[in-house]
Amino acid sequence: MPVFQIHLNGKRVSTAGVGKLGVLSAHVTWVRRAGEDEELTLHVGGLVTPTDERVRWLDRKLKVGDEVSIRVAKDAPVDRPKSRERRDRSKDLRA
């Protein structure tokens, strides 16, 4: 299974992976809306398909000059996610 080894400014900050079935993503996002301050963030998360759980390893603010690198590795040990949220299908149906 592929895992993402995330480094920020040369230091490893997380290793993320969801197992054999799922979605794994890493995003650097910049947003500036009218009348608001800008946001620059790093997000690493995914979906564990067999258990239908959303998982998150990182939500971190960045600043201009930060360097983010992602190494895609295979079958490396992963860190425990900071959060796990199981989908509530009955809530989804009501919505």
C-alpha positions in Angstrom: 0.0 0.0 0.0 1.3 3.5 -0.7 1.9 5.9 2.2 2.8 9.6 2.2 5.8 10.7 4.2 5.3 14.4 4.7 8.1 16.8 5.5 7.9 20.5 6.4 11.0 22.6 6.2 13.2 19.4 6.1 11.6 17.7 9.2 9.2 14.8 9.0 5.8 15.8 10.3 3.7 12.8 9.4 3.5 9.5 7.7 0.0 8.7 6.5 -1.7 5.7 4.9 -5.2 4.2 4.7 -4.5 0.5 4.0 -5.4 -1.5 0.9 -8.7 0.3 0.1 -9.3 4.0 0.4 -8.3 7.5 -0.5 -5.2 9.3 0.7 -4.6 13.0 -0.1 -2.3 15.8 0.8 -3.1 19.4 -0.1 -1.4 22.8 0.1 -4.1 25.4 -0.2 -4.0 29.2 -0.4 -7.3 31.1 0.0 -8.1 34.8 0.2 -11.7 36.0 0.2 -12.9 39.6 -0.1 -12.7 41.3 3.3 -10.8 38.5 5.0 -7.2 37.6 5.8 -5.5 35.0 3.6 -5.1 31.4 4.6 -2.2 29.1 3.7 -2.6 25.5 5.0 -1.4 21.9 4.7 -3.9 19.2 5.0 -3.3 15.4 5.0 -6.2 13.1 5.3 -8.2 10.4 3.6 -11.0 7.8 3.7 -10.6 4.2 4.9 -13.1 2.6 2.6 -13.8 -0.7 4.5 -14.8 1.1 7.7 -16.1 4.2 5.9 -14.0 6.4 8.2 -12.6 9.8 7.4 -9.1 10.2 8.8 -6.9 13.3 9.3 -3.2 13.5 10.1 -2.5 17.2 9.6 -4.2 20.5 9.4 -1.4 23.0 9.7 -1.0 26.7 8.9 1.9 27.5 6.6 3.7 30.7 5.8 5.4 32.0 2.7 8.8 30.4 2.4 7.8 27.0 4.0 8.9 24.0 2.0 6.6 21.0 1.9 7.7 17.7 0.4 5.9 14.4 0.0 7.6 11.1 -0.5 5.5 8.3 -1.7 6.7 5.1 -0.1 5.3 1.5 0.0 4.3 -0.4 3.1 6.0 1.9 5.6 4.6 2.2 9.1 2.1 5.0 9.4 1.3 7.5 12.2 -1.9 7.3 14.1 -4.4 9.8 12.6 -5.2 12.9 14.7 -8.9 12.2 14.1 -11.2 9.5 12.9 -14.8 10.1 12.0 -17.1 7.3 11.0 -19.8 8.3 8.5 -23.3 8.3 9.9 -25.4 7.0 7.0 -28.7 7.6 8.7 -27.8 11.2 9.2 -26.8 11.5 5.6 -30.2 10.0 4.5 -32.0 12.5 6.7 -30.1 15.4 5.2 
